């Protein structure tokens, strides 16, 4: 019974890689995620040494907007729309441009 109380809720996983303009993985890039029907980011994380990031989101049909915040404030902010249907993993790529 104790294990039932602490059972993990189902979740979906948004997994991505941030690529620099030279197409190499980009380390330390701030990534923000929000539901498509909301204005503010609900999650904020950074890409690791392989340029990768992963964020759990609630399982169930929903659309999310994922974007990168490059260090250069004048650079374009790449944005990807992600659709999650259930408890699944969705892989994306964010490509920084100069």
N, C-alpha and C positions, 0 to 999 in steps of 0.2 A: 504494500500500500504506500509506503514512503516513496518508492520509486515513481509511482503514479503522480504524486504531488509535485515532484521535481522533474517530471518529464518535460523535455524541451518542446516549445511551441514550434510548429512548422514554419519554415521561412524560405524565401527565395534568396539567391545570391547574385548580385551584380558584380561581375569580375571584369576588370579592364586593364589595359596597358596604355600608358601615355608615351607617345613617340615625339622626339625632338624633330626640328625641321630636317635634320640629316637622316631621319628614319631610325635613329638609334633610340633605345629605351631612355626615358627621361626620369631622373631621380629627383625626389623632393618637390614635385609639382603638386600644388593644392588642387584637390578635386572636390567638387560640391555636387550633391544630389538632392533633388526635391521631387515631390509628386508633381505631375504635369498640371494638376488643377490648383496648385498653390504657388505663391510668389517667392517665399523664402526657402533657402536650403534647409533641409532637415538633418543632413549628414555632411560632415566635412572631414576629409582624410587626405593623406599624402601618398604619392607613389613611392614605392620602395626602390632598392638598388637595381631591380630588374624592370623598373618602370611600371610595376603592377600595383593594383589596389583591389580590395574586395570589401563589399558592404552587404550585410544581411538586411533585407527588407521584409515586411510582412508578406506571407504567402497569400495568394489570391490575385485576381485580375486587377491590374493597375498599370498606369503609364508613369514613367519617371523621366526626368531630364537630368542628364549627367554632363557636367562641363568642367574644363580645366581653367585654372587661374594662373597663367604664366607669370613669371617674375617680372617680365617687361610689361608694364602697365599699358603700353600702346599696342602690344601684340593682340591678334585676334584670339578670342576665347572659343576654342572648339567645343561644340555641343552635340550630344547624341540623345535621341529619344529612344527609350527602352520600354518594351512592353513585357510585363511579367504576367503569366497566366495562372500559375500555381506555385508549388514549392519546387522551383527549378533553378538552374544556373544559367545566366545569360552572359555571354562574353562580348565585350566591345573594345574598340580602340579609339583613342583620342589623339589626333595628329596636330601638333603645334606648328604654326606657320610663322614666318618672319614678317 
